Amino acid sequence: MAGSVKVLKRPGTEGSYVRAASKGLGVTLKHMIRPYKVTQQYPDEKWELAPRLRGTHRMAVHEDGRAKCVGCGLCPTVCPVNCIKLIPAEDENGERYAAIYEIDEFRCIFCGFCQEVCPVEAIHLGVHYENAEYSRERWVYDLERLTELEHPYTALWDPADPTSQ
């Protein structure tokens, strides 16, 4: 099977590098004199966040300070990346609670499945998104740290509400 070969010629002296460079410089100058500001001064100015933004997890607590988690095991089951570790236990009254509850925020994809599947609405995604840490161990949030967080919860999507789309 014979194929055809197309021979391309190099551009000769008819192309001007000065014209191409001046065209690029014109684009740069046009963007330099625009009146609008595109830079945000981050620590001082912050963006308006969406009400359904999924940020750092937070555990809801009872009035006496105990975590609401009943250790049902649905959140680690539904988690697509296996970032939740839960070991349930029972107290002397037969009530279940989470003896160990850890979320590895470094592995989490913030899908919100754990919040949606929780039968007692114990675990929530919050609107906190500034998660800078100096060590990887600080990205693992245990039950004590999850209950201490006080940022607001993320609003869940309501299919009956047309404004939440």
C-alpha positions as CSV (number, residue, x, y, z in Angstrom):
1,M,0.0,0.0,0.0
2,A,1.7,3.1,-1.2
3,G,1.1,6.4,0.6
4,S,1.7,9.9,-0.6
5,V,4.3,12.1,1.1
6,K,3.6,15.8,1.4
7,V,6.7,17.9,1.4
8,L,6.4,21.2,3.4
9,K,8.7,24.1,2.6
10,R,10.2,26.3,5.3
11,P,8.9,29.8,5.5
12,G,11.2,32.1,3.7
13,T,11.9,35.7,4.2
14,E,8.2,36.7,3.6
15,G,7.3,36.0,7.3
16,S,8.2,38.9,9.7
17,Y,9.1,38.2,13.3
18,V,8.8,41.8,14.1
19,R,5.1,41.8,13.0
20,A,4.4,38.7,15.2
21,A,6.2,40.2,18.2
22,S,4.4,43.5,17.9
23,K,1.1,41.7,17.6
24,G,1.8,39.9,20.9
25,L,3.0,43.1,22.6
26,G,-0.2,44.8,21.5
27,V,-2.3,42.1,23.2
28,T,-0.2,42.5,26.4
29,L,-0.6,46.3,26.4
30,K,-4.3,46.0,25.8
31,H,-4.6,43.8,28.9
32,M,-2.4,46.1,31.0
33,I,-4.6,49.2,30.5
34,R,-7.9,47.6,31.3
35,P,-9.7,49.3,34.1
36,Y,-11.1,46.3,36.1
37,K,-9.3,44.6,38.9
38,V,-8.8,40.8,38.7
39,T,-6.7,40.2,41.8
40,Q,-8.3,39.5,45.2
41,Q,-6.4,40.4,48.3
42,Y,-7.2,37.1,50.0
43,P,-6.9,37.4,53.8
44,D,-8.6,40.8,53.7
45,E,-11.2,40.1,51.0
46,K,-13.1,36.8,50.7
47,W,-15.5,35.6,48.1
48,E,-19.2,35.1,48.8
49,L,-19.5,31.3,49.3
50,A,-22.3,29.2,48.0
51,P,-24.7,27.9,50.7
52,R,-24.0,24.3,49.5
53,L,-20.2,24.5,49.5
54,R,-18.8,21.3,51.0
55,G,-15.9,22.0,53.3
56,T,-14.5,20.5,56.5
57,H,-16.6,17.9,58.4
58,R,-18.2,18.7,61.7
59,M,-20.0,16.4,64.2
60,A,-23.2,17.5,65.8
61,V,-23.5,17.2,69.6
62,H,-26.2,16.8,72.1
63,E,-26.9,19.4,74.8
64,D,-24.6,17.6,77.2
65,G,-21.7,17.6,74.8
66,R,-21.8,14.0,73.6
67,A,-21.5,13.4,69.9
68,K,-24.8,12.5,68.1
69,C,-23.2,9.6,66.2
70,V,-24.9,6.3,67.1
71,G,-22.2,4.1,65.4
72,C,-24.5,2.7,62.8
73,G,-21.8,2.3,60.2
74,L,-23.6,3.8,57.2
75,C,-21.1,6.6,56.6
76,P,-18.0,4.4,56.2
77,T,-20.0,2.0,54.1
78,V,-21.2,4.6,51.6
79,C,-17.8,6.6,51.5
80,P,-16.4,6.0,48.0
81,V,-12.7,6.6,49.1
82,N,-12.8,4.8,52.5
83,C,-11.7,7.8,54.5
84,I,-14.0,7.2,57.5
85,K,-12.9,4.9,60.3
86,L,-15.7,4.0,62.8
87,I,-15.6,1.6,65.7
88,P,-19.0,1.4,67.5
89,A,-19.6,0.6,71.1
90,E,-22.4,0.3,73.6
91,D,-22.7,1.9,77.1
92,E,-24.3,0.3,80.2
93,N,-27.8,1.4,79.1
94,G,-27.5,-0.3,75.8
95,E,-27.2,2.9,73.8
96,R,-24.8,2.8,70.8
97,Y,-22.1,5.4,70.3
98,A,-18.9,5.8,68.3
99,A,-15.9,4.7,70.4
100,I,-13.5,5.7,67.6
101,Y,-14.6,8.0,64.7
102,E,-11.9,9.4,62.4
103,I,-12.1,11.1,59.0
104,D,-9.0,11.5,56.9
105,E,-9.7,14.9,55.3
106,F,-6.6,14.4,53.0
107,R,-8.3,11.5,51.3
108,C,-11.8,12.8,51.4
109,I,-13.4,14.0,48.1
110,F,-16.1,16.0,50.0
111,C,-18.9,14.2,48.1
112,G,-21.4,14.7,51.0
113,F,-22.6,11.0,51.0
114,C,-21.8,10.7,54.7
115,Q,-24.0,13.7,55.5
116,E,-26.9,12.4,53.3
117,V,-26.9,8.9,54.6
118,C,-26.7,9.7,58.4
119,P,-30.0,8.7,60.1
120,V,-29.5,10.9,63.1
121,E,-27.9,13.8,61.2
122,A,-24.7,13.6,63.2
123,I,-22.0,14.2,60.6
124,H,-22.2,17.4,58.5
125,L,-20.0,19.1,55.9
126,G,-19.3,22.6,56.9
127,V,-18.6,25.8,54.9
128,H,-15.1,26.0,56.3
129,Y,-12.5,25.7,53.5
130,E,-9.3,27.0,54.9
131,N,-7.6,23.8,55.8
132,A,-3.8,24.5,55.8
133,E,-1.9,22.2,58.0
134,Y,1.9,21.6,58.6
135,S,1.8,17.9,59.0
136,R,-0.2,15.0,57.4
137,E,-1.3,13.8,60.9
138,R,-3.3,16.9,61.4
139,W,-5.5,16.0,58.4
140,V,-7.0,13.1,60.3
141,Y,-9.9,14.5,62.3
142,D,-10.9,12.4,65.3
143,L,-14.2,12.5,67.2
144,E,-12.9,15.1,69.7
145,R,-11.7,17.5,67.0
146,L,-14.9,17.0,65.0
147,T,-17.1,18.0,67.9
148,E,-15.0,21.0,68.8
149,L,-15.5,22.6,65.3
150,E,-18.1,25.3,65.3
151,H,-18.4,26.5,61.7
152,P,-21.8,26.5,60.1
153,Y,-23.3,23.5,58.3
154,T,-23.6,23.1,54.5
155,A,-27.2,23.4,53.2
156,L,-28.5,20.2,51.8
157,W,-30.1,20.1,48.4
158,D,-33.9,20.1,48.5
159,P,-35.5,18.9,45.3
160,A,-38.8,20.6,46.3
161,D,-37.1,24.0,46.6
162,P,-36.6,25.6,43.1
163,T,-34.2,28.2,44.4
164,S,-31.7,25.5,45.6
165,Q,-31.0,24.3,42.0
